[in-house]
């Protein structure tokens, strides 16, 4: 080999390394420099043909990646004219890959199959592994996830044997995408984590690609906000250079996430941007997918319906021709939904008869069920509406049961929100109370019907949790000193993300229970003489199913907007007056406002019930903002037992649960920096002499968790912090750092009865599907039967007497809801609520 050829081969190797890291422009420069050294295209030296052919093949790929597809295919033709027989396989594979990138899927599969056949048996290294990686990408795009996964596993094995670490990482990245298509969210996220270290070391330009696929996976799990954050970071990393394949793909995924978030103008903007970029690159397949995303955004706005129907129908045929059956089916179903909305049911049925994908992803299955339910609703066939909506929600519930993370379990409700709304809306309009009640239960808090699974314990997660506790103490100390520490706050946010993301990777065991039936719930209420008011998640209205004396009826309440405003003002007023010595005039103004907001809630939520409540105990199943009402403060409910449950099914499940033997001695814990905490715990300990008491330095996180496990009753007086944007890290301040909601899920056996007497630890965030999230909710999800906590700040100077009275009543045999109602009646502004199945 001459010195010139050696230099050319070295340039080729550097170019391959650059393109492998996603730097196609740099690769092009190196490849062209190598060809110039070899005097291509003027050279006539036959002994240089092999190396020129390889460089031309590599250059062709880089040019197509940069959007110059005509140049790329012309270079392949030049390579084919020079290629020896041994290079035919490589040439076929590269032509197949480039056909994938420009959307010529059938042609691509033909070339890849031939190329892999040509290589098998004598090429077990980089070329064959890369070929399998590329064919897997094609299978993934066509929805053939299992075939793609098989190619990727083989690619990874070959690459490991050959010591090709970066190619192994690429196989893991693509395997994660396949796992997502097959609905295995934890497996997908684990694969992405396996790919990331190698990308970080050797191919940082591929990190945005990884972020895009992670975002897609989080979107499939219903975590649209988290997906948007991943994408925004990916787009930032990609910068503002000329449009690339990666930027176009990120823009398309950002559009899809905005669509899930309900931000239709943003979805349309990003989809149009991606569409233009793909078209400039000559990629008809991805451009068509971007067009579908834009049409879906237009459909959400309700404009251009006639045009959308015809465009979506034509697009379905185009997508089918491009080898994208899942997207083709989605386009046909979009056309059908438009026709249903316009009242053209015959045309809707025609679109629904469009050929189905042979391997539909979960999203497509749910979309078909939703479209069928909407069509049957327009036809007035309620039985078939229920059948399709129920079948879709059952698919989603099976999917949820395979997830261990509470974050993912609650997030998946977003995927079935429209199906649940169709079923419930149809029931409200056409069916009797038991059917309405059943659909209400299918529409809310489904994560409570999946048995709790402890998150995995590994060294990295444990280290992150330990560091988070330490950093949280730094943040808290800085806050108390009046000198915030932004660096520590940022580090806390980073650690929270790491811990949360690790939890997403855990597998569920597939177990789940069904919703409770109306007659079972009515029988339990009749046994105890209680009344249940189950508020319905119907947009813009306040409706409820009221069950009493074995019968149910639907009651219409006041305006939802007025109720929501009154709740927000009430909690703000309660927080403002809590624990402060205010000027008399200001205190009178706030107190008057509190009385007014309570009167508004009474007028809108209790008066419509008339005499149905009589003087019986009340069970409330709230929806949306109603979860934040301190029910015991409403004048008609003063002194009356009220239990707040996430759903009737969760309430009945708790009532019927048989507790195993538990540690009967109460656990009493006092946290730091709370003026009356030690006095409160001391007073209760005097009433309960057999208690385990943790105060001062003894009230550490580890000691509290160890003592809390399998305890019959736990009472904690400690500062609490509600984190609405990251509920796993809502927390209580203990002696050596925060005890977080995340920690509760790690308990082998959750305590049966928990009292959180300080701050607003009962405050919740309601995700789509009325999935209740927060510190108190973390106990309920983990199996705790009863949690007493505040939905607004609790005045710690007056709560001590209430808590002493509460425990005294428990000792006398009162149920928690009654004990709280009677103990708090003497104090007018104690916003404690009894959650669970008291």
Beta strands, then each sheet from edge to edge (+ up, - down):
strand 1: 531-536
strand 2: 543-548
strand 3: 551-556
strand 4: 618-621
strand 5: 642-645
strand 6: 667-670
strand 7: 692-694
strand 8: 713-717
strand 9: 720-721
strand 10: 731-734
strand 11: 737-740
strand 12: 753-756
strand 13: 765-767
strand 14: 771-773
strand 15: 786-790
strand 16: 832-836
sheet 1: 3+ 2- 1+ 4+ 5+ 16+ 15- 12- 8- 6- 7-
sheet 2: 9+ 10- 11+
sheet 3: 13+ 14-
end
